[in-house]
């Protein structure tokens, strides 16, 4: 999984695509919930229910949402109507699994600089006027009086 997929997917879309994404979520949720409703709720109630689902799931890709519903449907709680948190939990768990499976990047250990090296870096980077407050701060950190 790439870093781009970890972002909030729906919020990264242009408005028209975001609306399409939310509509797709509504259709997907309605298709799933249809099998759980004994009697279909009134249209206004259904709109509110679907709106809650859209808001809860729009941060995820269609693939993640589809996999979340499929996993729920094959899971131990499949006889119970899913809640938004059930699907989000599955998606986030899947993301965590994918991220943990990625190879760890070999970060170079940070180099610790001496006070002299820090002074040299300051001298190369800042003018005398800019450096004075920084030098005083560095001396305070070393325990010297400024």
DSSP file (Angstrom, degrees, kcal/mol; ACC not computed):
  #  RESIDUE AA STRUCTURE BP1 BP2  ACC     N-H-->O    O-->H-N    N-H-->O    O-->H-N    TCO  KAPPA ALPHA  PHI   PSI    X-CA   Y-CA   Z-CA
    1    1 A X              0   0    0      0, 0.0     2,-0.1     0, 0.0   101,-0.0   0.000 360.0 360.0 360.0 132.0    0.0    0.0    0.0
    2    2 A X    >>  -     0   0    0      1,-0.1     3,-0.9     0, 0.0     4,-0.6  -0.449 360.0-109.2 -88.9 163.9    1.4    3.3   -0.9
    3    3 A X  H >> S+     0   0    0      1,-0.2     3,-1.1     2,-0.2     4,-0.6   0.841 116.7  63.2 -58.5 -34.0    1.5    6.5    1.1
    4    4 A X  H >4 S+     0   0    0      1,-0.3     3,-0.7     2,-0.2    -1,-0.2   0.841  98.8  54.6 -61.5 -32.9   -1.1    8.0   -1.3
    5    5 A X  H <4 S+     0   0    0     -3,-0.9    -1,-0.3     1,-0.2     4,-0.2   0.676  98.2  63.4 -76.4 -15.6   -3.7    5.3   -0.3
    6    6 A X  H << S+     0   0    0     -3,-1.1    -1,-0.2    -4,-0.6    -2,-0.2   0.702  86.3  91.4 -81.7 -18.8   -3.4    6.1    3.4
    7    7 A X  S << S-     0   0    0     -3,-0.7     2,-1.2    -4,-0.6     3,-0.1  -0.110 102.7 -80.9 -66.4 172.4   -4.7    9.6    2.9
    8    8 A X     >  -     0   0    0      1,-0.2     4,-0.9     2,-0.1     3,-0.4  -0.673  48.9-160.8 -78.4  99.8   -8.4   10.4    3.2
    9    9 A X  T >4 S+     0   0    0     50,-2.5     3,-1.3    -2,-1.2     4,-0.4   0.892  80.9  47.4 -54.1 -55.3   -9.4    9.3   -0.3
   10   10 A X  G >4 S+     0   0    0     48,-1.3     3,-1.1     1,-0.3    -1,-0.2   0.845 109.4  54.1 -60.1 -36.1  -12.7   11.1   -0.7
   11   11 A X  G 34 S+     0   0    0     -3,-0.4    -1,-0.3     1,-0.2    -2,-0.2   0.674 102.5  58.6 -74.2 -15.8  -11.4   14.4    0.5
   12   12 A X  G << S+     0   0    0     -3,-1.3    -1,-0.2    -4,-0.9     2,-0.2   0.534  89.9  94.2 -88.7  -5.6   -8.6   14.3   -2.1
   13   13 A X  S <  S-     0   0    0     -3,-1.1     2,-0.0    -4,-0.4    -3,-0.0  -0.543  84.6-105.5 -86.9 149.8  -11.1   14.1   -5.0
   14   14 A X     >  -     0   0    0     -2,-0.2     4,-2.7     1,-0.1     3,-0.3  -0.358  45.4 -98.9 -63.1 156.7  -12.4   17.0   -7.0
   15   15 A X  H  > S+     0   0    0      1,-0.2     4,-2.3     2,-0.2     5,-0.2   0.841 121.5  49.2 -50.9 -43.2  -16.0   17.9   -6.1
   16   16 A X  H  > S+     0   0    0      1,-0.2     4,-1.9     2,-0.2    -1,-0.2   0.924 114.9  43.7 -66.8 -42.9  -17.6   16.1   -9.0
   17   17 A X  H  > S+     0   0    0     -3,-0.3     4,-2.6     2,-0.2    -1,-0.2   0.858 111.4  55.0 -68.9 -34.1  -15.6   12.9   -8.4
   18   18 A X  H  X S+     0   0    0     -4,-2.7     4,-2.6     2,-0.2    -2,-0.2   0.910 107.4  50.0 -64.6 -40.9  -16.3   13.1   -4.7
   19   19 A X  H  X S+     0   0    0     -4,-2.3     4,-2.3    -5,-0.2    -2,-0.2   0.911 111.5  48.5 -62.8 -41.9  -20.0   13.3   -5.4
   20   20 A X  H  X S+     0   0    0     -4,-1.9     4,-2.6     2,-0.2    -2,-0.2   0.900 110.9  51.1 -63.9 -40.3  -19.7   10.2   -7.6
   21   21 A X  H  X S+     0   0    0     -4,-2.6     4,-2.2     2,-0.2    -2,-0.2   0.929 111.2  47.1 -63.1 -45.6  -17.7    8.4   -5.0
   22   22 A X  H  X S+     0   0    0     -4,-2.6     4,-2.3     2,-0.2    -1,-0.2   0.889 111.6  51.3 -63.6 -38.8  -20.4    9.2   -2.3
   23   23 A X  H  X S+     0   0    0     -4,-2.3     4,-2.3     2,-0.2    -2,-0.2   0.911 108.4  51.7 -64.4 -41.4  -23.1    8.1   -4.7
   24   24 A X  H  X S+     0   0    0     -4,-2.6     4,-2.7     1,-0.2    -2,-0.2   0.916 108.9  50.9 -60.9 -42.1  -21.3    4.8   -5.3
   25   25 A X  H  X S+     0   0    0     -4,-2.2     4,-3.0     1,-0.2     5,-0.3   0.925 108.3  52.6 -60.3 -44.0  -21.1    4.3   -1.5
   26   26 A X  H  X S+     0   0    0     -4,-2.3     4,-2.6     1,-0.2    -1,-0.2   0.908 111.3  45.5 -59.1 -43.0  -24.8    4.9   -1.2
   27   27 A X  H  X S+     0   0    0     -4,-2.3     4,-2.5     2,-0.2    -1,-0.2   0.923 113.8  49.5 -65.9 -44.0  -25.6    2.3   -3.8
   28   28 A X  H  X S+     0   0    0     -4,-2.7     4,-1.8     2,-0.2    -2,-0.2   0.915 114.1  44.9 -62.2 -43.7  -23.2   -0.2   -2.3
   29   29 A X  H  X S+     0   0    0     -4,-3.0     4,-3.4     2,-0.2     5,-0.3   0.922 112.7  50.6 -67.1 -44.4  -24.6    0.3    1.2
   30   30 A X  H  X S+     0   0    0     -4,-2.6     4,-1.9    -5,-0.3    -2,-0.2   0.905 109.4  51.6 -61.7 -40.2  -28.2    0.2    0.0
   31   31 A X  H  X S+     0   0    0     -4,-2.5     4,-0.5     2,-0.2    -1,-0.2   0.894 115.2  42.8 -62.7 -38.9  -27.5   -3.1   -1.9
   32   32 A X  H >< S+     0   0    0     -4,-1.8     3,-1.0    -5,-0.2     4,-0.3   0.944 115.6  46.1 -71.9 -48.8  -26.0   -4.5    1.3
   33   33 A X  H >X S+     0   0    0     -4,-3.4     3,-1.9     1,-0.2     4,-1.7   0.752  94.5  78.1 -69.5 -22.8  -28.6   -3.3    3.7
   34   34 A X  H 3< S+     0   0    0     -4,-1.9    -1,-0.2     1,-0.3    -2,-0.2   0.852  92.1  53.0 -54.7 -35.9  -31.5   -4.4    1.5
   35   35 A X  T << S+     0   0    0     -3,-1.0    -1,-0.3    -4,-0.5    -2,-0.2   0.638 110.7  47.3 -75.4 -12.8  -31.0   -7.9    2.6
   36   36 A X  T <4 S+     0   0    0     -3,-1.9     2,-0.4    -4,-0.3    -2,-0.2   0.693  89.0  92.7-100.2 -23.5  -31.2   -6.9    6.3
   37   37 A X     <  -     0   0    0     -4,-1.7     3,-0.2     1,-0.2     0, 0.0  -0.579  52.5-165.6 -78.3 129.0  -34.3   -4.7    6.2
   38   38 A X  S    S+     0   0    0     -2,-0.4     2,-0.4     1,-0.4    -1,-0.2   0.861  88.1  11.8 -77.2 -37.2  -37.6   -6.5    7.0
   39   39 A X  S    S-     0   0    0     -3,-0.1    -1,-0.4     0, 0.0     2,-0.1  -0.993  93.3-110.1-138.0 136.0  -39.4   -3.5    5.6
   40   40 A X        -     0   0    0     -2,-0.4     3,-0.1    -3,-0.2    -6,-0.0  -0.401  36.9-120.1 -65.8 132.4  -37.8   -0.7    3.7
   41   41 A X        -     0   0    0      1,-0.1    -1,-0.1    -2,-0.1     5,-0.1  -0.261  40.6 -81.0 -68.7 160.5  -37.6    2.5    5.7
   42   42 A X     >  -     0   0    0      1,-0.1     4,-2.8     3,-0.1     3,-0.3  -0.206  46.5-105.9 -57.2 155.3  -39.3    5.6    4.4
   43   43 A X  H  > S+     0   0    0      1,-0.2     4,-2.6     2,-0.2     5,-0.2   0.868 119.1  51.5 -54.9 -43.5  -37.3    7.5    1.8
   44   44 A X  H  > S+     0   0    0      2,-0.2     4,-1.8     1,-0.2    -1,-0.2   0.900 112.5  46.0 -63.2 -39.7  -36.4   10.4    4.2
   45   45 A X  H  > S+     0   0    0     -3,-0.3     4,-2.5     2,-0.2    -2,-0.2   0.919 112.2  50.9 -67.2 -43.8  -35.1    7.9    6.8
   46   46 A X  H  X S+     0   0    0     -4,-2.8     4,-2.9     1,-0.2     5,-0.2   0.892 107.2  54.4 -61.9 -39.7  -33.2    6.0    4.1
   47   47 A X  H  X S+     0   0    0     -4,-2.6     4,-2.4    -5,-0.2    -1,-0.2   0.909 110.0  46.8 -59.6 -43.2  -31.6    9.2    2.9
   48   48 A X  H  X S+     0   0    0     -4,-1.8     4,-2.1     2,-0.2    -2,-0.2   0.918 112.5  49.5 -65.9 -43.1  -30.3    9.9    6.4
   49   49 A X  H  X S+     0   0    0     -4,-2.5     4,-1.9     1,-0.2    -2,-0.2   0.945 114.1  44.9 -60.5 -48.7  -29.1    6.4    6.9
   50   50 A X  H  X S+     0   0    0     -4,-2.9     4,-2.8     1,-0.2    -1,-0.2   0.872 109.8  56.0 -65.7 -36.4  -27.2    6.5    3.5
   51   51 A X  H  X S+     0   0    0     -4,-2.4     4,-2.3    -5,-0.2    -1,-0.2   0.897 106.7  50.1 -61.2 -40.3  -25.8    9.9    4.3
   52   52 A X  H  X S+     0   0    0     -4,-2.1     4,-2.0     2,-0.2    -1,-0.2   0.910 111.9  47.9 -63.4 -42.0  -24.3    8.7    7.5
   53   53 A X  H  X S+     0   0    0     -4,-1.9     4,-2.1     2,-0.2    -2,-0.2   0.912 110.3  51.8 -64.3 -42.8  -22.7    5.7    5.6
   54   54 A X  H  X S+     0   0    0     -4,-2.8     4,-1.7     1,-0.2    -2,-0.2   0.929 111.6  46.6 -60.4 -45.1  -21.4    8.1    2.9
   55   55 A X  H  < S+     0   0    0     -4,-2.3     4,-0.3     1,-0.2    -1,-0.2   0.877 114.1  48.6 -64.6 -37.2  -19.8   10.3    5.5
   56   56 A X  H  < S+     0   0    0     -4,-2.0    -1,-0.2    -5,-0.2    -2,-0.2   0.805 122.5  30.7 -73.4 -29.3  -18.3    7.4    7.4
   57   57 A X  H >< S+     0   0    0     -4,-2.1     3,-2.2    -5,-0.1    -2,-0.2   0.514  86.9  95.5-111.1  -5.8  -16.8    5.6    4.4
   58   58 A X  T 3< S+     0   0    0     -4,-1.7   -48,-1.3     1,-0.3    -1,-0.1   0.721  77.2  66.9 -64.8 -18.0  -15.9    8.4    1.9
   59   59 A X  T 3  S+     0   0    0     -4,-0.3   -50,-2.5   -50,-0.2    -1,-0.3   0.603  94.7  74.3 -73.9  -9.5  -12.3    8.5    3.2
   60   60 A X  S <  S-     0   0    0     -3,-2.2   -54,-0.1   -52,-0.2   -52,-0.1  -0.717  85.5-109.5-109.3 155.2  -11.8    5.0    1.8
   61   61 A X     >  -     0   0    0     -2,-0.3     4,-2.4   -56,-0.2     5,-0.2  -0.297  31.6-110.1 -74.9 163.4  -11.3    3.7   -1.8
   62   62 A X  H  > S+     0   0    0      1,-0.2     4,-3.1     2,-0.2     5,-0.2   0.905 120.3  53.1 -60.3 -41.0  -14.0    1.7   -3.6
   63   63 A X  H  > S+     0   0    0      1,-0.2     4,-2.6     2,-0.2    -1,-0.2   0.922 109.4  47.7 -61.1 -44.3  -11.8   -1.4   -3.4
   64   64 A X  H  > S+     0   0    0      2,-0.2     4,-2.3     1,-0.2    -1,-0.2   0.913 114.5  46.6 -63.4 -42.0  -11.3   -1.0    0.4
   65   65 A X  H  X S+     0   0    0     -4,-2.4     4,-2.5     2,-0.2     5,-0.2   0.936 112.6  49.2 -66.1 -46.3  -15.1   -0.5    0.9
   66   66 A X  H  X S+     0   0    0     -4,-3.1     4,-2.4     1,-0.2    -2,-0.2   0.929 113.4  46.7 -58.9 -46.6  -16.0   -3.5   -1.3
   67   67 A X  H  X S+     0   0    0     -4,-2.6     4,-2.7    -5,-0.2    -1,-0.2   0.878 110.2  54.5 -64.1 -37.3  -13.5   -5.7    0.5
   68   68 A X  H  X S+     0   0    0     -4,-2.3     4,-2.2    -5,-0.2    -2,-0.2   0.925 110.8  44.3 -62.3 -45.5  -14.8   -4.5    3.9
   69   69 A X  H  X S+     0   0    0     -4,-2.5     4,-2.7     2,-0.2    -2,-0.2   0.903 114.2  50.0 -66.4 -40.5  -18.4   -5.4    3.0
   70   70 A X  H  X S+     0   0    0     -4,-2.4     4,-1.3    -5,-0.2    -2,-0.2   0.925 111.4  48.3 -64.0 -43.3  -17.3   -8.8    1.6
   71   71 A X  H  < S+     0   0    0     -4,-2.7     4,-0.4     1,-0.2     3,-0.3   0.907 112.5  48.9 -63.7 -40.9  -15.3   -9.6    4.6
   72   72 A X  H >< S+     0   0    0     -4,-2.2     3,-1.3     1,-0.2    -2,-0.2   0.929 109.0  53.3 -62.9 -44.2  -18.2   -8.6    6.9
   73   73 A X  H 3< S+     0   0    0     -4,-2.7    -1,-0.2     1,-0.3    -2,-0.2   0.737 113.8  42.4 -63.9 -23.4  -20.5  -10.7    4.8
   74   74 A X  T 3< S+     0   0    0     -4,-1.3    -1,-0.3    -3,-0.3    -2,-0.2   0.400 102.2  95.0-100.2   0.7  -18.3  -13.7    5.3
   75   75 A X  S X  S-     0   0    0     -3,-1.3     3,-1.3    -4,-0.4     4,-0.1  -0.208  91.4 -95.7 -90.3 179.8  -17.6  -13.1    8.9
   76   76 A X  T 3  S+     0   0    0      1,-0.3     3,-0.4     2,-0.1    -1,-0.1   0.722 120.4  51.4 -68.8 -22.7  -19.1  -14.4   12.1
   77   77 A X  T >  S+     0   0    0      1,-0.2     3,-2.2    -5,-0.2    -1,-0.3   0.235  71.8 116.2 -97.3  14.1  -21.5  -11.4   12.5
   78   78 A X  T <   +     0   0    0     -3,-1.3    -1,-0.2     1,-0.3     4,-0.1   0.685  67.7  62.6 -62.6 -18.7  -22.9  -11.6    9.0
   79   79 A X  T 3  S+     0   0    0     -3,-0.4     2,-0.4    -4,-0.1    -1,-0.3   0.698  94.4  75.7 -77.6 -17.6  -26.4  -12.3   10.3
   80   80 A X  S <  S-     0   0    0     -3,-2.2     2,-0.1     1,-0.1   -44,-0.0  -0.759  97.6-105.1 -94.7 139.5  -26.5   -8.9   12.0
   81   81 A X        -     0   0    0     -2,-0.4    -2,-0.1   -45,-0.1   -48,-0.1  -0.427  44.8-115.5 -61.1 129.1  -27.0   -5.8   10.0
   82   82 A X        -     0   0    0     -2,-0.1     2,-0.3    -4,-0.1    -1,-0.1  -0.316  23.5-148.3 -69.6 151.2  -23.6   -4.0    9.7
   83   83 A X    >>  -     0   0    0      1,-0.1     4,-1.5   -30,-0.0     3,-0.8  -0.743  31.2-104.8-108.7 163.3  -23.0   -0.7   11.3
   84   84 A X  H 3> S+     0   0    0     -2,-0.3     4,-2.6     1,-0.3     5,-0.2   0.895 121.4  55.7 -55.6 -41.0  -20.6    2.0    9.8
   85   85 A X  H 3> S+     0   0    0      1,-0.2     4,-2.3     2,-0.2    -1,-0.3   0.814 101.1  58.3 -63.8 -30.7  -18.1    1.2   12.6
   86   86 A X  H <> S+     0   0    0     -3,-0.8     4,-1.6     2,-0.2    -1,-0.2   0.941 111.7  39.7 -63.3 -46.9  -18.1   -2.5   11.6
   87   87 A X  H  X S+     0   0    0     -4,-1.5     4,-2.6     2,-0.2    -2,-0.2   0.914 115.2  51.7 -71.6 -42.9  -17.0   -1.8    8.1
   88   88 A X  H  X S+     0   0    0     -4,-2.6     4,-3.0     1,-0.2     5,-0.3   0.907 108.1  53.2 -59.3 -41.4  -14.6    1.0    9.1
   89   89 A X  H  X S+     0   0    0     -4,-2.3     4,-2.1    -5,-0.2    -1,-0.2   0.908 110.2  47.0 -61.5 -42.5  -13.0   -1.4   11.6
   90   90 A X  H  X S+     0   0    0     -4,-1.6     4,-2.6     2,-0.2    -2,-0.2   0.937 113.8  47.8 -64.2 -47.0  -12.4   -4.0    8.9
   91   91 A X  H  X S+     0   0    0     -4,-2.6     4,-2.4     1,-0.2    -2,-0.2   0.934 113.8  46.2 -61.5 -47.1  -11.0   -1.4    6.5
   92   92 A X  H  X S+     0   0    0     -4,-3.0     4,-2.4     1,-0.2    -1,-0.2   0.865 112.1  51.5 -65.6 -35.9   -8.6    0.1    9.0
   93   93 A X  H  X S+     0   0    0     -4,-2.1     4,-2.2    -5,-0.3    -1,-0.2   0.916 110.4  49.0 -65.3 -42.8   -7.5   -3.4   10.2
   94   94 A X  H  X S+     0   0    0     -4,-2.6     4,-2.4     2,-0.2    -2,-0.2   0.898 110.9  50.6 -63.2 -40.6   -6.8   -4.3    6.5
   95   95 A X  H  X S+     0   0    0     -4,-2.4     4,-2.8     2,-0.2     5,-0.2   0.932 109.6  50.1 -62.1 -45.2   -4.8   -1.1    6.1
   96   96 A X  H  X S+     0   0    0     -4,-2.4     4,-2.5     1,-0.2    -2,-0.2   0.896 110.5  50.3 -61.7 -40.0   -2.8   -1.8    9.2
   97   97 A X  H  X S+     0   0    0     -4,-2.2     4,-1.3     2,-0.2    -1,-0.2   0.917 112.5  46.8 -63.3 -43.6   -2.0   -5.3    8.0
   98   98 A X  H  X S+     0   0    0     -4,-2.4     4,-0.6     2,-0.2    -2,-0.2   0.903 113.2  48.3 -66.8 -40.7   -0.9   -4.0    4.6
   99   99 A X  H >< S+     0   0    0     -4,-2.8     3,-1.0     1,-0.2    -2,-0.2   0.917 110.8  50.3 -66.4 -42.4    1.2   -1.2    6.1
  100  100 A X  H 3< S+     0   0    0     -4,-2.5    -1,-0.2     1,-0.2    -2,-0.2   0.759 105.6  58.3 -68.7 -22.6    2.9   -3.6    8.6
  101  101 A X  H 3< S+     0   0    0     -4,-1.3    -1,-0.2    -5,-0.2    -2,-0.2   0.646  85.4 100.3 -80.1 -14.6    3.7   -6.0    5.7
  102  102 A X  S << S-     0   0    0     -3,-1.0     2,-0.1    -4,-0.6     3,-0.1  -0.422  87.9-100.0 -69.9 144.8    5.7   -3.3    3.9
  103  103 A X        -     0   0    0     -2,-0.1     2,-0.2     1,-0.1    -1,-0.1  -0.399  40.7-110.8 -64.4 141.1    9.4   -3.5    4.2
  104  104 A X        -     0   0    0     -4,-0.1     2,-0.3    -2,-0.1    -1,-0.1  -0.521  30.7-119.0 -72.7 135.9   10.8   -1.1    6.7
  105  105 A X        -     0   0    0     -2,-0.2     2,-1.4     1,-0.1    -1,-0.1  -0.562  23.2-121.0 -76.0 138.7   12.8    1.7    5.2
  106  106 A X        -     0   0    0     -2,-0.3     2,-0.3    -3,-0.0    -1,-0.1  -0.668  32.5-161.6 -83.3  97.3   16.3    1.8    6.4
  107  107 A X        -     0   0    0     -2,-1.4     2,-0.3     1,-0.1     3,-0.0  -0.606  19.6-119.6 -80.7 137.0   16.6    5.2    7.9
  108  108 A X        -     0   0    0     -2,-0.3     3,-0.1     1,-0.1    -1,-0.1  -0.559  35.4-106.9 -72.5 137.8   20.1    6.5    8.4
  109  109 A X        -     0   0    0     -2,-0.3     2,-0.2     1,-0.1    -1,-0.1  -0.385  40.2-103.5 -64.9 143.7   20.8    7.2   12.1
  110  110 A X        -     0   0    0      1,-0.1     2,-0.4    -2,-0.1    -1,-0.1  -0.441  32.0-123.8 -69.4 138.0   20.9   10.8   12.9
  111  111 A X        -     0   0    0     -2,-0.2     2,-0.5    -3,-0.1    -1,-0.1  -0.683  17.7-137.5 -83.2 132.1   24.3   12.3   13.3
  112  112 A X        -     0   0    0     -2,-0.4     2,-0.3     0, 0.0    -1,-0.0  -0.791  20.9-149.6 -89.0 126.8   24.9   14.0   16.7
  113  113 A X        -     0   0    0     -2,-0.5     2,-0.1     1,-0.1     0, 0.0  -0.722   8.2-126.1 -99.9 148.9   26.7   17.2   16.2
  114  114 A X     >  -     0   0    0     -2,-0.3     4,-2.4     1,-0.1     5,-0.2  -0.340  31.2-103.5 -81.2 170.1   29.1   18.8   18.7
  115  115 A X  H  > S+     0   0    0      1,-0.2     4,-2.4     2,-0.2     5,-0.2   0.878 123.8  52.5 -61.9 -37.9   28.7   22.3   20.0
  116  116 A X  H  > S+     0   0    0      2,-0.2     4,-2.2     1,-0.2    -1,-0.2   0.919 109.5  48.2 -65.4 -42.6   31.6   23.4   17.8
  117  117 A X  H  > S+     0   0    0      1,-0.2     4,-2.6     2,-0.2    -2,-0.2   0.896 110.8  51.8 -63.9 -39.4   29.9   21.8   14.7
  118  118 A X  H  X S+     0   0    0     -4,-2.4     4,-2.6     1,-0.2    -2,-0.2   0.916 108.8  50.5 -63.2 -42.5   26.6   23.5   15.6
  119  119 A X  H  X S+     0   0    0     -4,-2.4     4,-2.4     1,-0.2    -1,-0.2   0.900 110.8  49.6 -60.9 -41.1   28.4   26.9   15.9
  120  120 A X  H  X S+     0   0    0     -4,-2.2     4,-2.1     2,-0.2    -2,-0.2   0.917 110.5  49.4 -65.4 -43.4   30.0   26.3   12.5
  121  121 A X  H  X S+     0   0    0     -4,-2.6     4,-1.7     1,-0.2     5,-0.2   0.919 111.8  49.2 -61.3 -43.6   26.6   25.4   10.9
  122  122 A X  H  X S+     0   0    0     -4,-2.6     4,-3.0     1,-0.2    -2,-0.2   0.915 110.4  50.7 -61.2 -42.9   25.1   28.5   12.5
  123  123 A X  H  < S+     0   0    0     -4,-2.4    -1,-0.2     1,-0.2    -2,-0.2   0.864 113.8  44.7 -64.5 -35.8   27.9   30.7   11.1
  124  124 A X  H  < S+     0   0    0     -4,-2.1    -1,-0.2    -5,-0.1    -2,-0.2   0.753 121.7  37.9 -77.9 -24.4   27.5   29.3    7.6
  125  125 A X  H  < S+     0   0    0     -4,-1.7     2,-0.3    -5,-0.2    -2,-0.2   0.824 114.9  40.2 -98.4 -36.5   23.7   29.5    7.6
  126  126 A X  S  < S-     0   0    0     -4,-3.0    -1,-0.1    -5,-0.2     2,-0.1  -0.810  75.0-115.2-120.8 155.0   22.9   32.8    9.4
  127  127 A X     >  -     0   0    0     -2,-0.3     4,-2.5     1,-0.1     5,-0.2  -0.330  41.9-100.8 -74.6 167.6   24.2   36.3    9.6
  128  128 A X  H  > S+     0   0    0      1,-0.2     4,-1.7     2,-0.2    -1,-0.1   0.898 124.9  51.3 -57.3 -40.9   25.7   37.6   12.8
  129  129 A X  H  4 S+     0   0    0      1,-0.2     4,-0.5     2,-0.2    -1,-0.2   0.902 114.8  41.3 -65.2 -41.1   22.5   39.5   13.6
  130  130 A X  H  > S+     0   0    0      1,-0.2     4,-0.7     2,-0.1    -1,-0.2   0.817 113.3  55.7 -73.3 -30.4   20.4   36.4   13.0
  131  131 A X  H  X S+     0   0    0     -4,-2.5     4,-3.1     1,-0.2     5,-0.3   0.782  86.2  78.2 -77.7 -29.1   22.8   34.1   14.8
  132  132 A X  H  X S+     0   0    0     -4,-1.7     4,-2.5     1,-0.2     5,-0.2   0.905  97.3  42.5 -51.5 -53.3   22.9   36.0   18.2
  133  133 A X  H  > S+     0   0    0     -4,-0.5     4,-2.0     1,-0.2    -1,-0.2   0.889 116.5  50.1 -63.0 -34.8   19.6   34.7   19.6
  134  134 A X  H  X S+     0   0    0     -4,-0.7     4,-2.4     2,-0.2    -2,-0.2   0.905 110.0  49.5 -68.4 -40.0   20.4   31.2   18.3
  135  135 A X  H  X S+     0   0    0     -4,-3.1     4,-2.5     2,-0.2    -2,-0.2   0.914 110.2  50.7 -64.4 -43.5   23.9   31.3   19.9
  136  136 A X  H  X S+     0   0    0     -4,-2.5     4,-2.2    -5,-0.3    -1,-0.2   0.913 111.0  49.1 -60.3 -41.7   22.5   32.4   23.2
  137  137 A X  H  X S+     0   0    0     -4,-2.0     4,-2.1    -5,-0.2    -2,-0.2   0.917 110.4  50.4 -64.3 -43.4   19.9   29.6   23.1
  138  138 A X  H  X S+     0   0    0     -4,-2.4     4,-1.5     1,-0.2    -2,-0.2   0.901 110.2  50.0 -62.0 -41.7   22.7   27.0   22.2
  139  139 A X  H  X>S+     0   0    0     -4,-2.5     5,-2.6     1,-0.2     4,-0.7   0.892 108.9  52.1 -65.5 -39.0   24.8   28.2   25.2
  140  140 A X  H ><5S+     0   0    0     -4,-2.2     3,-0.8     1,-0.2    -1,-0.2   0.899 107.7  52.1 -62.8 -38.8   21.8   27.9   27.5
  141  141 A X  H 3<5S+     0   0    0     -4,-2.1    -1,-0.2     1,-0.2    -2,-0.2   0.826 108.8  50.8 -67.1 -29.6   21.3   24.4   26.3
  142  142 A X  H 3<5S-     0   0    0     -4,-1.5    -1,-0.2    -5,-0.2    -2,-0.2   0.571 121.5-109.2 -82.2  -9.5   24.9   23.6   27.1
  143  143 A X  T <<5S+     0   0    0     -3,-0.8     2,-0.2    -4,-0.7    -3,-0.2   0.531  76.4 129.5  94.3   6.9   24.5   25.1   30.6
  144  144 A X      < -     0   0    0     -5,-2.6    -1,-0.3    -6,-0.2     2,-0.3  -0.596  64.7-107.8 -90.0 156.4   26.6   28.2   30.0
  145  145 A X              0   0    0     -2,-0.2    -1,-0.1     1,-0.1    -5,-0.0  -0.666 360.0 360.0 -80.5 138.4   25.3   31.7   30.9
  146  146 A X              0   0    0     -2,-0.3    -1,-0.1   -10,-0.0    -9,-0.1   0.473 360.0 360.0 -81.9 360.0   24.5   33.7   27.8
